[in-house]
Amino acid sequence: MGIIKAALGSVGGVLADQWKDFFYCDALSPDILAHKGQKRVSRRSSNTRGEENIITAGSGIAVADGQCVIIVDQGKVVDVCAEPGEYVYDASSEPALFCGNLRQGIAASVQSVKERFAMGGSPGKDQRVYYFNLKEIIGNKYGTPNPVPFRVVDKNIGLDIDIAIRLHGEYSYKLVDPVLFYTNVCGNVERAYNRGQLDGMLKTELLTALQPAFAKISELGIRYSALPGHTVEFAQALDEVLSPKWTRLRGVAIASIGVNSVTASEEDEKMIKQLQRSAVMRDPGMAAATLVEARADALRAAAANDRGAMTGFVGMGMAQQAGSGGAEQEMSVLIQQQRQRQQQQQRQEQQQQQAGAGTGGAAWVCACGAANQGKFCMECGQPRPAGETGCDKCGWKPEPGAKTPKFCPECGDPF
């Protein structure tokens, strides 16, 4: 009885699977990353008894924009198609009378009946079509539950400290390698693979990668408060850290990332501002201006004293006398230092201009810092070094170590 049932099942199954199939997939929602293809069967169709996981040779597969199709035969990916349109799969191991040569189709069908009979009437094959969502998967919010270390570097003022910041934003990702995603993530899913099964792991790994990404951002000299304006550099830094896990392991890559807010603790912000103000005071001019402004504020406050302006001025005078050296003395010292620096800079510029004028570039600088034209220094009287000897007219100089000629080989002027 079992042999008869197996024989009837083998013949009936092979005949039912002779019809060409048409696979399709409705629009993939943003929550679906992968979905198994469906055979289109209507009320008018005679192909209602075919095996679900059998793809007949010559079957058509519809591929829409933003989708990728892979064909799996016996658990192995045998074909991939990401080009929109209709794809005809004619390399199936399941024969069909309506595809190719009729005589060859009949012979292959008879062989298929024998194989199914040996399997008890069931096909010993598993062929599937899977659709993958290649669109950008948006709406992934992230945030640091605890403060994350961030290194603040400002070479202009010599600032290099570590602070703690909180970061909140949103990112999106895309499937860039569906075959890798199928092999290592979703596998032979029965119907659909939802993004909720993966988003938790991606978010955890993203938060873990923030600290090394912040290190790369700090090396570029980008401050934490400027991160919302440097999302491109931020995404590249994250991608460099996450690429080994996301792209090479799962076939997923960051498409875009946005930063909603970046905040540091109140103590860290006050510390940075204080260090910046202290760095500004290194400049004598800025320090003098700050003292002038502070004294002007003190005068205005004294004039607005409720007990009378004279009381405020008397109090201010006592405070000035109690100070070490007085504010006026400190201000005059700062102003004098600024003037000396400006005068020294102007003097150097004038010497360089005078030395370069009319000498054709033959000027030389003495060890004392003075720029000269002739053979002796105008400030200290030292002779021009031997390596600096050259033509005063055209500026030609001999090679180092070479003998100095009596006449310039360029213009003929005597040395």
Buried (B, 14 or more C-beta within 10 A) or exposed (E): EEEEEBBEBBBBBBBBBBBBBBBBBEEBEEEBBBBBBBBEBEEEEEBEEBBEBBBBBBBBBBBBEBBBBBBBBEEEBBBEBBEEEEBEBEEBBBBBBEBBEEEEBEEBBEEBBEEBBEBEBEBEBBBBBBBBBBBEBEEBEBEBEEBBEBBBBBEEEEBEEEBBBBBBBBBBBBBBBBEBBBBEBBEEBEEBBBBEEBBEEBBEEBBEBBBBBBBBBBEEEBBBBEBEEBBEBBBBBBBEBBBEBBBEBBBBBBBBBBBEEBBBEEEBEEBBEEBEEEBEEEBBBBBBBBBBEEBEEBBEEBEEBEEEEEEBBEBBEEEBEEEEEEBEEBBEBBBEBBEEEEEEEEEEEEBEEBBBEEBBEBBBBBEEEBBBBEEEBBEEEEEBEEEBBBBBBBBBBBEEEEEEEEEBEEEEEEE
